[in-house]
Amino acid sequence: MDVRRIFIILRMYFVYIIRDEKNNFYKGFAEDLEKRLHQHRSGLNKSTSKSKLWELVYTESFEKIEEAVKREKYFKSAAGRRFIKFKLNLR
């Protein structure tokens, strides 16, 4: 009898918020969060290249890219910015 094992590789997508030393925020999503953070801190991203002192302050993970994109868009809305202020106690 031939027994085969099937391994399912689960892909995860991360929505993240980083903050610089001037308290500016950047919101984004990535499949490889460590690589993306390195890009921000190395000045490889035009939007975040002026500062290299980016601190990861919040993350959420999703199994579907569509969910991550939707959440990132929410964080960039007025309601999302209020949520971030509440979540990070920045009232």
N, C-alpha and C positions, 0 to 999 in steps of 0.2 A: 504494500500500500504506500503510495506516494503522498506524503503530507507536505503541503506548501504553506508557508507563512506569508501573509501579506502585511506589509507595513505601509501605513498611510502617513505621508509627510504633510503635516498641517502647516499651511502658510499663514503667517500672521502679519497684519498691517497695524502700524502704530501711528496714532495721532499724538503729537507732542507739542509742548509749549516750552520755549526757552526764554531766558531773561538775561539781559546784559547788565553791566555795572551801573548804567544810567537808568535802570528799571524799564527799559524798552522790552517789549515782548515780540516774539516771532512764533507763529503757529504754522505747523506743517504736518505732513504724514509721510511715512516711509516704511518700506518692508525691512530694511536693515537699519535699525535705529542707531547703532554704534557707528556705522559708516557715515550716516547722515550727520550725526553730531560732529564727527571728525571734520567733515566738509565745512560745517559752519565755523568751527573753531580754527580752521586753517585758512579761512578767507576765500574759500572756493565757491561760495554762494554770494552773488552780487548783493542781495538784500541784507546780508548779515556780515559783509566783509569789513565794515568799519570798526567792528569790535571782535576781539578773539576770546573775550572772557564770558562766553555764553554758558549759563547754568541751566540744566534740565530741571524744570519745576513741576511738570505735570505730564502724565502719559495715560492713554487708554489704548487697549488693543482690540482688534476686530479680525474676524475670520474672512470677511469679504471686503474687497477694495472699495466697493460702492458705499459700504457703511462708513469706512474711514474717510472717504472724500466728503460725504455728507456731514460728518461730525466736524471736519476741518472747516468747512464752509460755515457751519453754525458758530464755531469759535470766533470766526472773523466778523460775525454779525453783532449788532448792538446787544442783543439778548445773550449771545455767547460771551461777549466781553464782560457783561454783568456777572454771568456765571463764573468766569475766571476770577474776577475780583472777589466774589463770595468764597469760592473754593480756596483761594490763596490768602484769605483774610486781608484784603487790601482795601477795605472800606474807607 
